[in-house]
């Protein structure tokens, strides 16, 4: 079950990546809902994802 939440979180973040403010809001929600090891996985995914979307780099501070 938790894996489904993690995958869903990634899909939501991909869909809202057009708006950095909305992306940060969804990212904060994700951090509240994910398990600690999933948050670590999400951080790694964010490093990769934001390299393709530089306008979202500022959102990395949310997970730091």
mmCIF file as Biopython writes it, N, C-alpha, C and O atoms, coordinates in Angstrom:
data_model
#
loop_
_atom_site.group_PDB
_atom_site.id
_atom_site.type_symbol
_atom_site.label_atom_id
_atom_site.label_alt_id
_atom_site.label_comp_id
_atom_site.label_asym_id
_atom_site.label_entity_id
_atom_site.label_seq_id
_atom_site.pdbx_PDB_ins_code
_atom_site.Cartn_x
_atom_site.Cartn_y
_atom_site.Cartn_z
_atom_site.occupancy
_atom_site.B_iso_or_equiv
_atom_site.auth_seq_id
_atom_site.auth_asym_id
_atom_site.pdbx_PDB_model_num
ATOM 1   N N  . UNK A ? 1  ? 0.805  -1.207 0.000   1.0 0.0 1  A 1 
ATOM 2   C CA . UNK A ? 1  ? 0.000  0.000  0.000   1.0 0.0 1  A 1 
ATOM 3   C C  . UNK A ? 1  ? 0.850  1.275  0.000   1.0 0.0 1  A 1 
ATOM 4   O O  . UNK A ? 1  ? 0.570  2.163  -0.805  1.0 0.0 1  A 1 
ATOM 5   N N  . UNK A ? 2  ? 1.871  1.417  0.854   1.0 0.0 2  A 1 
ATOM 6   C CA . UNK A ? 2  ? 2.645  2.655  0.857   1.0 0.0 2  A 1 
ATOM 7   C C  . UNK A ? 2  ? 3.285  2.957  -0.498  1.0 0.0 2  A 1 
ATOM 8   O O  . UNK A ? 2  ? 3.413  4.121  -0.878  1.0 0.0 2  A 1 
ATOM 9   N N  . UNK A ? 3  ? 3.683  1.925  -1.220  1.0 0.0 3  A 1 
ATOM 10  C CA . UNK A ? 3  ? 4.304  2.143  -2.521  1.0 0.0 3  A 1 
ATOM 11  C C  . UNK A ? 3  ? 3.341  2.843  -3.469  1.0 0.0 3  A 1 
ATOM 12  O O  . UNK A ? 3  ? 3.751  3.659  -4.294  1.0 0.0 3  A 1 
ATOM 13  N N  . UNK A ? 4  ? 2.053  2.516  -3.345  1.0 0.0 4  A 1 
ATOM 14  C CA . UNK A ? 4  ? 1.054  3.151  -4.193  1.0 0.0 4  A 1 
ATOM 15  C C  . UNK A ? 4  ? 0.962  4.644  -3.880  1.0 0.0 4  A 1 
ATOM 16  O O  . UNK A ? 4  ? 0.785  5.459  -4.785  1.0 0.0 4  A 1 
ATOM 17  N N  . UNK A ? 5  ? 1.081  5.001  -2.615  1.0 0.0 5  A 1 
ATOM 18  C CA . UNK A ? 5  ? 1.025  6.406  -2.224  1.0 0.0 5  A 1 
ATOM 19  C C  . UNK A ? 5  ? 2.237  7.150  -2.781  1.0 0.0 5  A 1 
ATOM 20  O O  . UNK A ? 5  ? 2.110  8.278  -3.258  1.0 0.0 5  A 1 
ATOM 21  N N  . UNK A ? 6  ? 3.393  6.529  -2.721  1.0 0.0 6  A 1 
ATOM 22  C CA . UNK A ? 6  ? 4.609  7.133  -3.249  1.0 0.0 6  A 1 
ATOM 23  C C  . UNK A ? 6  ? 4.479  7.370  -4.758  1.0 0.0 6  A 1 
ATOM 24  O O  . UNK A ? 6  ? 4.805  8.451  -5.247  1.0 0.0 6  A 1 
ATOM 25  N N  . UNK A ? 7  ? 4.011  6.376  -5.480  1.0 0.0 7  A 1 
ATOM 26  C CA . UNK A ? 7  ? 3.836  6.509  -6.927  1.0 0.0 7  A 1 
ATOM 27  C C  . UNK A ? 7  ? 2.793  7.569  -7.263  1.0 0.0 7  A 1 
ATOM 28  O O  . UNK A ? 7  ? 2.967  8.347  -8.202  1.0 0.0 7  A 1 
ATOM 29  N N  . UNK A ? 8  ? 1.716  7.594  -6.497  1.0 0.0 8  A 1 
ATOM 30  C CA . UNK A ? 8  ? 0.685  8.602  -6.702  1.0 0.0 8  A 1 
ATOM 31  C C  . UNK A ? 8  ? 1.253  10.003 -6.461  1.0 0.0 8  A 1 
ATOM 32  O O  . UNK A ? 8  ? 0.963  10.934 -7.212  1.0 0.0 8  A 1 
ATOM 33  N N  . UNK A ? 9  ? 2.053  10.142 -5.425  1.0 0.0 9  A 1 
ATOM 34  C CA . UNK A ? 9  ? 2.673  11.429 -5.111  1.0 0.0 9  A 1 
ATOM 35  C C  . UNK A ? 9  ? 3.533  11.918 -6.267  1.0 0.0 9  A 1 
ATOM 36  O O  . UNK A ? 9  ? 3.471  13.086 -6.650  1.0 0.0 9  A 1 
ATOM 37  N N  . UNK A ? 10 ? 4.332  11.015 -6.818  1.0 0.0 10 A 1 
ATOM 38  C CA . UNK A ? 10 ? 5.173  11.396 -7.958  1.0 0.0 10 A 1 
ATOM 39  C C  . UNK A ? 10 ? 4.326  11.824 -9.149  1.0 0.0 10 A 1 
ATOM 40  O O  . UNK A ? 10 ? 4.666  12.791 -9.832  1.0 0.0 10 A 1 
ATOM 41  N N  . UNK A ? 11 ? 3.244  11.128 -9.404  1.0 0.0 11 A 1 
ATOM 42  C CA . UNK A ? 11 ? 2.409  11.490 -10.553 1.0 0.0 11 A 1 
ATOM 43  C C  . UNK A ? 11 ? 1.742  12.849 -10.338 1.0 0.0 11 A 1 
ATOM 44  O O  . UNK A ? 11 ? 1.612  13.631 -11.280 1.0 0.0 11 A 1 
ATOM 45  N N  . UNK A ? 12 ? 1.322  13.130 -9.116  1.0 0.0 12 A 1 
ATOM 46  C CA . UNK A ? 12 ? 0.733  14.443 -8.818  1.0 0.0 12 A 1 
ATOM 47  C C  . UNK A ? 12 ? 1.778  15.540 -9.017  1.0 0.0 12 A 1 
ATOM 48  O O  . UNK A ? 12 ? 1.490  16.575 -9.617  1.0 0.0 12 A 1 
ATOM 49  N N  . UNK A ? 13 ? 2.979  15.314 -8.517  1.0 0.0 13 A 1 
ATOM 50  C CA . UNK A ? 13 ? 4.033  16.321 -8.659  1.0 0.0 13 A 1 
ATOM 51  C C  . UNK A ? 13 ? 4.382  16.555 -10.133 1.0 0.0 13 A 1 
ATOM 52  O O  . UNK A ? 13 ? 4.642  17.688 -10.538 1.0 0.0 13 A 1 
ATOM 53  N N  . UNK A ? 14 ? 4.387  15.509 -10.912 1.0 0.0 14 A 1 
ATOM 54  C CA . UNK A ? 14 ? 4.650  15.676 -12.343 1.0 0.0 14 A 1 
ATOM 55  C C  . UNK A ? 14 ? 3.555  16.498 -13.008 1.0 0.0 14 A 1 
ATOM 56  O O  . UNK A ? 14 ? 3.837  17.332 -13.868 1.0 0.0 14 A 1 
ATOM 57  N N  . UNK A ? 15 ? 2.304  16.266 -12.613 1.0 0.0 15 A 1 
ATOM 58  C CA . UNK A ? 15 ? 1.178  16.984 -13.218 1.0 0.0 15 A 1 
ATOM 59  C C  . UNK A ? 15 ? 1.138  18.458 -12.841 1.0 0.0 15 A 1 
ATOM 60  O O  . UNK A ? 15 ? 0.663  19.278 -13.627 1.0 0.0 15 A 1 
ATOM 61  N N  . UNK A ? 16 ? 1.627  18.811 -11.658 1.0 0.0 16 A 1 
ATOM 62  C CA . UNK A ? 16 ? 1.578  20.216 -11.232 1.0 0.0 16 A 1 
ATOM 63  C C  . UNK A ? 16 ? 2.917  20.925 -11.433 1.0 0.0 16 A 1 
ATOM 64  O O  . UNK A ? 16 ? 3.109  22.033 -10.932 1.0 0.0 16 A 1 
ATOM 65  N N  . UNK A ? 17 ? 3.822  20.315 -12.141 1.0 0.0 17 A 1 
ATOM 66  C CA . UNK A ? 17 ? 5.156  20.898 -12.306 1.0 0.0 17 A 1 
ATOM 67  C C  . UNK A ? 17 ? 5.154  22.180 -13.130 1.0 0.0 17 A 1 
ATOM 68  O O  . UNK A ? 17 ? 6.182  22.852 -13.208 1.0 0.0 17 A 1 
ATOM 69  N N  . UNK A ? 18 ? 4.045  22.533 -13.738 1.0 0.0 18 A 1 
ATOM 70  C CA . UNK A ? 18 ? 3.955  23.771 -14.506 1.0 0.0 18 A 1 
ATOM 71  C C  . UNK A ? 18 ? 3.929  25.002 -13.607 1.0 0.0 18 A 1 
ATOM 72  O O  . UNK A ? 18 ? 4.201  26.109 -14.071 1.0 0.0 18 A 1 
ATOM 73  N N  . UNK A ? 19 ? 3.604  24.822 -12.317 1.0 0.0 19 A 1 
ATOM 74  C CA . UNK A ? 19 ? 3.470  25.936 -11.376 1.0 0.0 19 A 1 
ATOM 75  C C  . UNK A ? 19 ? 4.314  25.664 -10.125 1.0 0.0 19 A 1 
ATOM 76  O O  . UNK A ? 19 ? 3.964  24.800 -9.321  1.0 0.0 19 A 1 
ATOM 77  N N  . UNK A ? 20 ? 5.424  26.397 -9.955  1.0 0.0 20 A 1 
ATOM 78  C CA . UNK A ? 20 ? 6.300  26.148 -8.801  1.0 0.0 20 A 1 
ATOM 79  C C  . UNK A ? 20 ? 5.602  26.307 -7.442  1.0 0.0 20 A 1 
ATOM 80  O O  . UNK A ? 20 ? 5.939  25.589 -6.500  1.0 0.0 20 A 1 
ATOM 81  N N  . UNK A ? 21 ? 4.656  27.212 -7.321  1.0 0.0 21 A 1 
ATOM 82  C CA . UNK A ? 21 ? 3.964  27.419 -6.048  1.0 0.0 21 A 1 
ATOM 83  C C  . UNK A ? 21 ? 3.080  26.215 -5.731  1.0 0.0 21 A 1 
ATOM 84  O O  . UNK A ? 21 ? 3.077  25.724 -4.603  1.0 0.0 21 A 1 
ATOM 85  N N  . UNK A ? 22 ? 2.344  25.750 -6.711  1.0 0.0 22 A 1 
ATOM 86  C CA . UNK A ? 22 ? 1.504  24.574 -6.531  1.0 0.0 22 A 1 
ATOM 87  C C  . UNK A ? 22 ? 2.361  23.330 -6.291  1.0 0.0 22 A 1 
ATOM 88  O O  . UNK A ? 22 ? 2.004  22.466 -5.491  1.0 0.0 22 A 1 
ATOM 89  N N  . UNK A ? 23 ? 3.484  23.250 -6.985  1.0 0.0 23 A 1 
ATOM 90  C CA . UNK A ? 23 ? 4.409  22.127 -6.807  1.0 0.0 23 A 1 
ATOM 91  C C  . UNK A ? 23 ? 4.905  22.078 -5.364  1.0 0.0 23 A 1 
ATOM 92  O O  . UNK A ? 23 ? 4.932  21.010 -4.752  1.0 0.0 23 A 1 
ATOM 93  N N  . UNK A ? 24 ? 5.292  23.219 -4.822  1.0 0.0 24 A 1 
ATOM 94  C CA . UNK A ? 24 ? 5.780  23.279 -3.436  1.0 0.0 24 A 1 
ATOM 95  C C  . UNK A ? 24 ? 4.676  22.896 -2.453  1.0 0.0 24 A 1 
ATOM 96  O O  . UNK A ? 24 ? 4.935  22.214 -1.462  1.0 0.0 24 A 1 
ATOM 97  N N  . UNK A ? 25 ? 3.457  23.330 -2.723  1.0 0.0 25 A 1 
ATOM 98  C CA . UNK A ? 25 ? 2.328  22.997 -1.846  1.0 0.0 25 A 1 
ATOM 99  C C  . UNK A ? 25 ? 2.087  21.486 -1.835  1.0 0.0 25 A 1 
ATOM 100 O O  . UNK A ? 25 ? 1.902  20.892 -0.773  1.0 0.0 25 A 1 
ATOM 101 N N  . UNK A ? 26 ? 2.089  20.873 -3.008  1.0 0.0 26 A 1 
ATOM 102 C CA . UNK A ? 26 ? 1.883  19.424 -3.095  1.0 0.0 26 A 1 
ATOM 103 C C  . UNK A ? 26 ? 3.057  18.660 -2.477  1.0 0.0 26 A 1 
ATOM 104 O O  . UNK A ? 26 ? 2.874  17.592 -1.894  1.0 0.0 26 A 1 
ATOM 105 N N  . UNK A ? 27 ? 4.239  19.206 -2.609  1.0 0.0 27 A 1 
ATOM 106 C CA . UNK A ? 27 ? 5.421  18.584 -2.022  1.0 0.0 27 A 1 
ATOM 107 C C  . UNK A ? 27 ? 5.327  18.575 -0.497  1.0 0.0 27 A 1 
ATOM 108 O O  . UNK A ? 27 ? 5.686  17.586 0.141   1.0 0.0 27 A 1 
ATOM 109 N N  . UNK A ? 28 ? 4.849  19.659 0.080   1.0 0.0 28 A 1 
ATOM 110 C CA . UNK A ? 28 ? 4.666  19.717 1.533   1.0 0.0 28 A 1 
ATOM 111 C C  . UNK A ? 28 ? 3.644  18.683 1.993   1.0 0.0 28 A 1 
ATOM 112 O O  . UNK A ? 28 ? 3.834  18.026 3.017   1.0 0.0 28 A 1 
ATOM 113 N N  . UNK A ? 29 ? 2.560  18.543 1.231   1.0 0.0 29 A 1 
ATOM 114 C CA . UNK A ? 29 ? 1.556  17.525 1.575   1.0 0.0 29 A 1 
ATOM 115 C C  . UNK A ? 29 ? 2.159  16.129 1.499   1.0 0.0 29 A 1 
ATOM 116 O O  . UNK A ? 29 ? 1.892  15.277 2.347   1.0 0.0 29 A 1 
ATOM 117 N N  . UNK A ? 30 ? 2.966  15.909 0.486   1.0 0.0 30 A 1 
ATOM 118 C CA . UNK A ? 30 ? 3.583  14.592 0.293   1.0 0.0 30 A 1 
ATOM 119 C C  . UNK A ? 30 ? 4.478  14.243 1.471   1.0 0.0 30 A 1 
ATOM 120 O O  . UNK A ? 30 ? 4.463  13.106 1.942   1.0 0.0 30 A 1 
ATOM 121 N N  . UNK A ? 31 ? 5.246  15.189 1.947   1.0 0.0 31 A 1 
ATOM 122 C CA . UNK A ? 31 ? 6.166  14.940 3.054   1.0 0.0 31 A 1 
ATOM 123 C C  . UNK A ? 31 ? 5.393  14.562 4.318   1.0 0.0 31 A 1 
ATOM 124 O O  . UNK A ? 31 ? 5.853  13.736 5.106   1.0 0.0 31 A 1 
ATOM 125 N N  . UNK A ? 32 ? 4.233  15.160 4.506   1.0 0.0 32 A 1 
ATOM 126 C CA . UNK A ? 32 ? 3.408  14.809 5.676   1.0 0.0 32 A 1 
ATOM 127 C C  . UNK A ? 32 ? 2.847  13.392 5.569   1.0 0.0 32 A 1 
ATOM 128 O O  . UNK A ? 32 ? 2.658  12.726 6.587   1.0 0.0 32 A 1 
ATOM 129 N N  . UNK A ? 33 ? 2.581  12.927 4.358   1.0 0.0 33 A 1 
ATOM 130 C CA . UNK A ? 33 ? 1.887  11.651 4.162   1.0 0.0 33 A 1 
ATOM 131 C C  . UNK A ? 33 ? 2.796  10.453 3.930   1.0 0.0 33 A 1 
ATOM 132 O O  . UNK A ? 33 ? 2.376  9.313  4.128   1.0 0.0 33 A 1 
ATOM 133 N N  . UNK A ? 34 ? 4.024  10.693 3.516   1.0 0.0 34 A 1 
ATOM 134 C CA . UNK A ? 34 ? 4.915  9.580  3.191   1.0 0.0 34 A 1 
ATOM 135 C C  . UNK A ? 34 ? 5.682  9.104  4.419   1.0 0.0 34 A 1 
ATOM 136 O O  . UNK A ? 34 ? 5.881  9.848  5.380   1.0 0.0 34 A 1 
ATOM 137 N N  . UNK A ? 35 ? 6.099  7.869  4.360   1.0 0.0 35 A 1 
ATOM 138 C CA . UNK A ? 35 ? 6.952  7.303  5.397   1.0 0.0 35 A 1 
ATOM 139 C C  . UNK A ? 35 ? 8.367  7.863  5.246   1.0 0.0 35 A 1 
ATOM 140 O O  . UNK A ? 35 ? 8.740  8.298  4.157   1.0 0.0 35 A 1 
ATOM 141 N N  . UNK A ? 36 ? 9.160  7.860  6.321   1.0 0.0 36 A 1 
ATOM 142 C CA . UNK A ? 36 ? 10.508 8.441  6.258   1.0 0.0 36 A 1 
ATOM 143 C C  . UNK A ? 36 ? 11.380 7.904  5.118   1.0 0.0 36 A 1 
ATOM 144 O O  . UNK A ? 36 ? 12.067 8.681  4.455   1.0 0.0 36 A 1 
ATOM 145 N N  . UNK A ? 37 ? 11.364 6.591  4.880   1.0 0.0 37 A 1 
ATOM 146 C CA . UNK A ? 37 ? 12.202 6.069  3.802   1.0 0.0 37 A 1 
ATOM 147 C C  . UNK A ? 37 ? 11.664 6.484  2.428   1.0 0.0 37 A 1 
ATOM 148 O O  . UNK A ? 37 ? 12.428 6.588  1.468   1.0 0.0 37 A 1 
ATOM 149 N N  . UNK A ? 38 ? 10.353 6.721  2.333   1.0 0.0 38 A 1 
ATOM 150 C CA . UNK A ? 38 ? 9.781  7.192  1.073   1.0 0.0 38 A 1 
ATOM 151 C C  . UNK A ? 38 ? 10.150 8.647  0.820   1.0 0.0 38 A 1 
ATOM 152 O O  . UNK A ? 38 ? 10.333 9.055  -0.327  1.0 0.0 38 A 1 
ATOM 153 N N  . UNK A ? 39 ? 10.259 9.426  1.885   1.0 0.0 39 A 1 
ATOM 154 C CA . UNK A ? 39 ? 10.692 10.820 1.743   1.0 0.0 39 A 1 
ATOM 155 C C  . UNK A ? 39 ? 12.120 10.848 1.195   1.0 0.0 39 A 1 
ATOM 156 O O  . UNK A ? 39 ? 12.450 11.682 0.351   1.0 0.0 39 A 1 
ATOM 157 N N  . UNK A ? 40 ? 12.961 9.938  1.677   1.0 0.0 40 A 1 
ATOM 158 C CA . UNK A ? 40 ? 14.335 9.857  1.163   1.0 0.0 40 A 1 
ATOM 159 C C  . UNK A ? 40 ? 14.340 9.506  -0.326  1.0 0.0 40 A 1 
ATOM 160 O O  . UNK A ? 40 ? 15.109 10.076 -1.100  1.0 0.0 40 A 1 
ATOM 161 N N  . UNK A ? 41 ? 13.485 8.574  -0.721  1.0 0.0 41 A 1 
ATOM 162 C CA . UNK A ? 41 ? 13.372 8.213  -2.137  1.0 0.0 41 A 1 
ATOM 163 C C  . UNK A ? 41 ? 12.871 9.400  -2.944  1.0 0.0 41 A 1 
ATOM 164 O O  . UNK A ? 41 ? 13.336 9.648  -4.057  1.0 0.0 41 A 1 
ATOM 165 N N  . UNK A ? 42 ? 11.926 10.127 -2.378  1.0 0.0 42 A 1 
ATOM 166 C CA . UNK A ? 42 ? 11.377 11.295 -3.062  1.0 0.0 42 A 1 
ATOM 167 C C  . UNK A ? 42 ? 12.447 12.360 -3.262  1.0 0.0 42 A 1 
ATOM 168 O O  . UNK A ? 42 ? 12.482 13.011 -4.307  1.0 0.0 42 A 1 
ATOM 169 N N  . UNK A ? 43 ? 13.320 12.546 -2.275  1.0 0.0 43 A 1 
ATOM 170 C CA . UNK A ? 43 ? 14.418 13.516 -2.411  1.0 0.0 43 A 1 
ATOM 171 C C  . UNK A ? 43 ? 15.308 13.161 -3.597  1.0 0.0 43 A 1 
ATOM 172 O O  . UNK A ? 43 ? 15.697 14.032 -4.375  1.0 0.0 43 A 1 
ATOM 173 N N  . UNK A ? 44 ? 15.626 11.878 -3.728  1.0 0.0 44 A 1 
ATOM 174 C CA . UNK A ? 44 ? 16.458 11.435 -4.855  1.0 0.0 44 A 1 
ATOM 175 C C  . UNK A ? 44 ? 15.743 11.666 -6.176  1.0 0.0 44 A 1 
ATOM 176 O O  . UNK A ? 44 ? 16.348 12.120 -7.146  1.0 0.0 44 A 1 
ATOM 177 N N  . UNK A ? 45 ? 14.457 11.353 -6.211  1.0 0.0 45 A 1 
ATOM 178 C CA . UNK A ? 45 ? 13.677 11.564 -7.426  1.0 0.0 45 A 1 
ATOM 179 C C  . UNK A ? 45 ? 13.615 13.054 -7.761  1.0 0.0 45 A 1 
ATOM 180 O O  . UNK A ? 45 ? 13.698 13.433 -8.929  1.0 0.0 45 A 1 
ATOM 181 N N  . UNK A ? 46 ? 13.468 13.895 -6.739  1.0 0.0 46 A 1 
ATOM 182 C CA . UNK A ? 46 ? 13.395 15.342 -6.966  1.0 0.0 46 A 1 
ATOM 183 C C  . UNK A ? 46 ? 14.690 15.893 -7.554  1.0 0.0 46 A 1 
ATOM 184 O O  . UNK A ? 46 ? 14.657 16.793 -8.393  1.0 0.0 46 A 1 
ATOM 185 N N  . UNK A ? 47 ? 15.827 15.361 -7.119  1.0 0.0 47 A 1 
ATOM 186 C CA . UNK A ? 47 ? 17.108 15.793 -7.674  1.0 0.0 47 A 1 
ATOM 187 C C  . UNK A ? 47 ? 17.125 15.562 -9.180  1.0 0.0 47 A 1 
ATOM 188 O O  . UNK A ? 47 ? 17.537 16.432 -9.948  1.0 0.0 47 A 1 
ATOM 189 N N  . UNK A ? 48 ? 16.677 14.388 -9.592  1.0 0.0 48 A 1 
ATOM 190 C CA . UNK A ? 48 ? 16.621 14.063 -11.012 1.0 0.0 48 A 1 
ATOM 191 C C  . UNK A ? 48 ? 15.577 14.918 -11.729 1.0 0.0 48 A 1 
ATOM 192 O O  . UNK A ? 48 ? 15.858 15.492 -12.781 1.0 0.0 48 A 1 
ATOM 193 N N  . UNK A ? 49 ? 14.379 15.002 -11.163 1.0 0.0 49 A 1 
ATOM 194 C CA . UNK A ? 49 ? 13.270 15.703 -11.815 1.0 0.0 49 A 1 
ATOM 195 C C  . UNK A ? 49 ? 13.558 17.190 -11.979 1.0 0.0 49 A 1 
ATOM 196 O O  . UNK A ? 49 ? 13.251 17.767 -13.021 1.0 0.0 49 A 1 
ATOM 197 N N  . UNK A ? 50 ? 14.144 17.815 -10.960 1.0 0.0 50 A 1 
ATOM 198 C CA . UNK A ? 50 ? 14.410 19.252 -11.047 1.0 0.0 50 A 1 
ATOM 199 C C  . UNK A ? 50 ? 15.591 19.566 -11.961 1.0 0.0 50 A 1 
ATOM 200 O O  . UNK A ? 50 ? 15.754 20.711 -12.384 1.0 0.0 50 A 1 
ATOM 201 N N  . UNK A ? 51 ? 16.404 18.579 -12.266 1.0 0.0 51 A 1 
ATOM 202 C CA . UNK A ? 51 ? 17.473 18.842 -13.232 1.0 0.0 51 A 1 
ATOM 203 C C  . UNK A ? 51 ? 16.884 19.065 -14.623 1.0 0.0 51 A 1 
ATOM 204 O O  . UNK A ? 51 ? 17.479 19.749 -15.456 1.0 0.0 51 A 1 
ATOM 205 N N  . UNK A ? 52 ? 15.713 18.484 -14.866 1.0 0.0 52 A 1 
ATOM 206 C CA . UNK A ? 52 ? 15.021 18.687 -16.142 1.0 0.0 52 A 1 
ATOM 207 C C  . UNK A ? 52 ? 14.077 19.884 -16.088 1.0 0.0 52 A 1 
ATOM 208 O O  . UNK A ? 52 ? 13.650 20.377 -17.132 1.0 0.0 52 A 1 
ATOM 209 N N  . UNK A ? 53 ? 13.747 20.355 -14.897 1.0 0.0 53 A 1 
ATOM 210 C CA . UNK A ? 53 ? 12.847 21.488 -14.691 1.0 0.0 53 A 1 
ATOM 211 C C  . UNK A ? 53 ? 13.514 22.484 -13.736 1.0 0.0 53 A 1 
ATOM 212 O O  . UNK A ? 53 ? 13.163 22.536 -12.558 1.0 0.0 53 A 1 
ATOM 213 N N  . UNK A ? 54 ? 14.457 23.260 -14.228 1.0 0.0 54 A 1 
ATOM 214 C CA . UNK A ? 54 ? 15.223 24.149 -13.333 1.0 0.0 54 A 1 
ATOM 215 C C  . UNK A ? 54 ? 14.371 25.166 -12.577 1.0 0.0 54 A 1 
ATOM 216 O O  . UNK A ? 54 ? 14.792 25.643 -11.523 1.0 0.0 54 A 1 
ATOM 217 N N  . UNK A ? 55 ? 13.201 25.507 -13.078 1.0 0.0 55 A 1 
ATOM 218 C CA . UNK A ? 55 ? 12.344 26.463 -12.381 1.0 0.0 55 A 1 
ATOM 219 C C  . UNK A ? 55 ? 11.820 25.915 -11.057 1.0 0.0 55 A 1 
ATOM 220 O O  . UNK A ? 55 ? 11.293 26.664 -10.233 1.0 0.0 55 A 1 
ATOM 221 N N  . UNK A ? 56 ? 11.966 24.608 -10.856 1.0 0.0 56 A 1 
ATOM 222 C CA . UNK A ? 56 ? 11.492 23.977 -9.622  1.0 0.0 56 A 1 
ATOM 223 C C  . UNK A ? 56 ? 12.607 23.755 -8.606  1.0 0.0 56 A 1 
ATOM 224 O O  . UNK A ? 56 ? 12.351 23.233 -7.521  1.0 0.0 56 A 1 
ATOM 225 N N  . UNK A ? 57 ? 13.832 24.140 -8.934  1.0 0.0 57 A 1 
ATOM 226 C CA . UNK A ? 57 ? 14.979 23.929 -8.018  1.0 0.0 57 A 1 
ATOM 227 C C  . UNK A ? 57 ? 14.719 24.547 -6.646  1.0 0.0 57 A 1 
ATOM 228 O O  . UNK A ? 57 ? 15.133 23.991 -5.629  1.0 0.0 57 A 1 
ATOM 229 N N  . UNK A ? 58 ? 14.046 25.677 -6.609  1.0 0.0 58 A 1 
ATOM 230 C CA . UNK A ? 58 ? 13.787 26.354 -5.342  1.0 0.0 58 A 1 
ATOM 231 C C  . UNK A ? 58 ? 12.935 25.499 -4.399  1.0 0.0 58 A 1 
ATOM 232 O O  . UNK A ? 58 ? 12.980 25.685 -3.183  1.0 0.0 58 A 1 
ATOM 233 N N  . UNK A ? 59 ? 12.178 24.587 -4.941  1.0 0.0 59 A 1 
ATOM 234 C CA . UNK A ? 59 ? 11.308 23.720 -4.129  1.0 0.0 59 A 1 
ATOM 235 C C  . UNK A ? 59 ? 12.093 22.660 -3.366  1.0 0.0 59 A 1 
ATOM 236 O O  . UNK A ? 59 ? 11.557 22.040 -2.447  1.0 0.0 59 A 1 
ATOM 237 N N  . UNK A ? 60 ? 13.326 22.449 -3.724  1.0 0.0 60 A 1 
ATOM 238 C CA . UNK A ? 60 ? 14.145 21.455 -3.023  1.0 0.0 60 A 1 
ATOM 239 C C  . UNK A ? 60 ? 14.349 21.834 -1.560  1.0 0.0 60 A 1 
ATOM 240 O O  . UNK A ? 60 ? 14.583 20.967 -0.718  1.0 0.0 60 A 1 
ATOM 241 N N  . UNK A ? 61 ? 14.262 23.120 -1.259  1.0 0.0 61 A 1 
ATOM 242 C CA . UNK A ? 61 ? 14.425 23.555 0.136   1.0 0.0 61 A 1 
ATOM 243 C C  . UNK A ? 61 ? 13.310 23.025 1.032   1.0 0.0 61 A 1 
ATOM 244 O O  . UNK A ? 61 ? 13.481 22.949 2.248   1.0 0.0 61 A 1 
ATOM 245 N N  . UNK A ? 62 ? 12.190 22.664 0.456   1.0 0.0 62 A 1 
ATOM 246 C CA . UNK A ? 62 ? 11.060 22.137 1.227   1.0 0.0 62 A 1 
ATOM 247 C C  . UNK A ? 62 ? 11.413 20.795 1.849   1.0 0.0 62 A 1 
ATOM 248 O O  . UNK A ? 62 ? 10.983 20.503 2.965   1.0 0.0 62 A 1 
ATOM 249 N N  . UNK A ? 63 ? 12.182 19.978 1.155   1.0 0.0 63 A 1 
ATOM 250 C CA . UNK A ? 63 ? 12.512 18.649 1.653   1.0 0.0 63 A 1 
ATOM 251 C C  . UNK A ? 63 ? 13.847 18.594 2.391   1.0 0.0 63 A 1 
ATOM 252 O O  . UNK A ? 63 ? 14.210 17.549 2.931   1.0 0.0 63 A 1 
ATOM 253 N N  . UNK A ? 64 ? 14.564 19.684 2.419   1.0 0.0 64 A 1 
ATOM 254 C CA . UNK A ? 64 ? 15.875 19.689 3.082   1.0 0.0 64 A 1 
ATOM 255 C C  . UNK A ? 64 ? 15.764 19.839 4.572   1.0 0.0 64 A 1 
ATOM 256 O O  . UNK A ? 64 ? 16.780 19.861 5.268   1.0 0.0 64 A 1 
#
